[in-house]
Each structure stands twice: as structure tokens, then as C-alpha cells.
Amino acid sequence: MGNKASLEGVFLLKAFISVDLEGMPYIVNVNQLNAGKPLYSEARRVATRVTHVIVEELYRLGFENIVIADSHGCRCRGFRCSVLPRLLC
């Protein structure tokens, strides 16, 4: 990295976010927790929106490296990635 000397003494803010549906607001029904169930898409929208708000706030606070882990069940990418434009999904 050619800029290594210029980064001396600078702290790069990093965050790791572990997201699980059971910890999300408005998740109150078992049918929201399993892919293929009637309310699962609603739970995905909630998780995506909450995660998006958190990530945008972290960027605003100066975080430069943010990693998100889908920690729900099979970890089968419950996020709607098109809604999280600054993230690599």
C-alpha cells in the first residue's frame, strides 16, 4: 500500500454487524422466520430496513469498513441486497 506512511496514527473505524431475525423489531410470528412461510418476505424487509439504517449511521459516524453477517438459521442471505447499495451482498 503506497499510502501506508500517510495513515500512521490514523484509526480506521471498522464494524461487524451480526443480524438475526429473532432480534428484529416487529418479528412476532413464527411464520416470519422460515423461508417459504407466508410472512418471511415481510421479515426480510424489516431486517433489510433496520440494517440499512444502522449501516448508514455508521458511515455517517466515519466507519469505513462494515461487514454484515446474516446470522439467521441457514444464513441464506435474507437481505434484499438491492436496498443496501453501498454494501457488497
C-alpha positions in Angstrom: 0.0 0.0 0.0 1.6 3.2 -1.2 -0.3 5.4 1.3 0.8 3.5 4.4 3.0 6.3 5.8 0.1 8.8 5.4 -2.1 6.6 7.5 0.3 6.5 10.5 -1.5 7.4 13.7 -4.9 7.3 12.0 -7.5 4.8 13.3 -9.8 3.3 10.6 -13.2 2.6 12.1 -14.5 -0.9 11.4 -17.8 -2.6 12.4 -19.1 -6.1 12.4 -22.9 -6.5 12.4 -24.5 -9.8 13.1 -28.1 -9.8 12.1 -30.7 -12.4 13.3 -34.4 -12.2 12.5 -35.4 -13.1 16.1 -33.8 -9.8 17.3 -35.6 -7.5 14.9 -38.5 -5.2 15.7 -42.0 -6.4 14.5 -40.9 -10.0 14.3 -43.6 -11.6 16.3 -44.8 -14.7 14.4 -43.1 -18.0 13.7 -44.2 -17.7 10.0 -41.8 -14.7 9.7 -38.8 -16.9 10.5 -38.7 -19.5 7.8 -38.2 -19.2 4.1 -41.3 -20.4 2.3 -43.6 -19.3 5.0 -46.3 -16.6 4.3 -44.7 -13.8 6.3 -41.0 -14.4 5.6 -40.7 -11.7 2.9 -42.1 -9.2 5.5 -39.3 -10.2 7.9 -36.7 -9.8 5.2 -38.0 -6.3 4.5 -37.8 -5.4 8.2 -34.2 -6.9 8.6 -33.1 -5.1 5.4 -34.5 -1.7 6.5 -33.1 -1.9 10.1 -29.7 -3.0 8.8 -29.7 -0.2 6.2 -30.4 2.4 8.9 -27.6 1.1 11.1 -25.1 1.0 8.2 -25.9 4.5 7.0 -25.5 5.8 10.6 -22.1 4.0 10.9 -21.0 5.5 7.6 -22.1 8.9 8.9 -20.0 8.4 12.0 -16.9 7.7 10.0 -16.8 4.0 9.8 -15.1 2.8 6.7 -15.2 -0.9 6.8 -18.5 -2.6 7.7 -19.1 -6.3 7.5 -22.6 -7.7 7.9 -23.3 -11.3 8.7 -26.7 -12.9 8.1 -26.8 -15.0 11.3 -30.3 -16.3 10.9 -30.7 -20.1 10.6 -29.2 -21.3 7.3 -27.6 -17.9 6.7 -29.3 -17.9 3.3 -29.0 -14.2 2.5 -32.2 -12.9 4.0 -31.4 -9.4 3.0 -32.7 -7.6 -0.1 -29.4 -6.6 -1.5 -30.7 -4.1 -3.9 -31.8 -2.0 -0.9 -28.3 -1.9 0.5 -26.5 -0.1 -2.3 -23.2 0.6 -0.5 -22.7 -2.9 0.6 -21.4 -6.0 -1.3 -24.0 -8.7 -0.9 
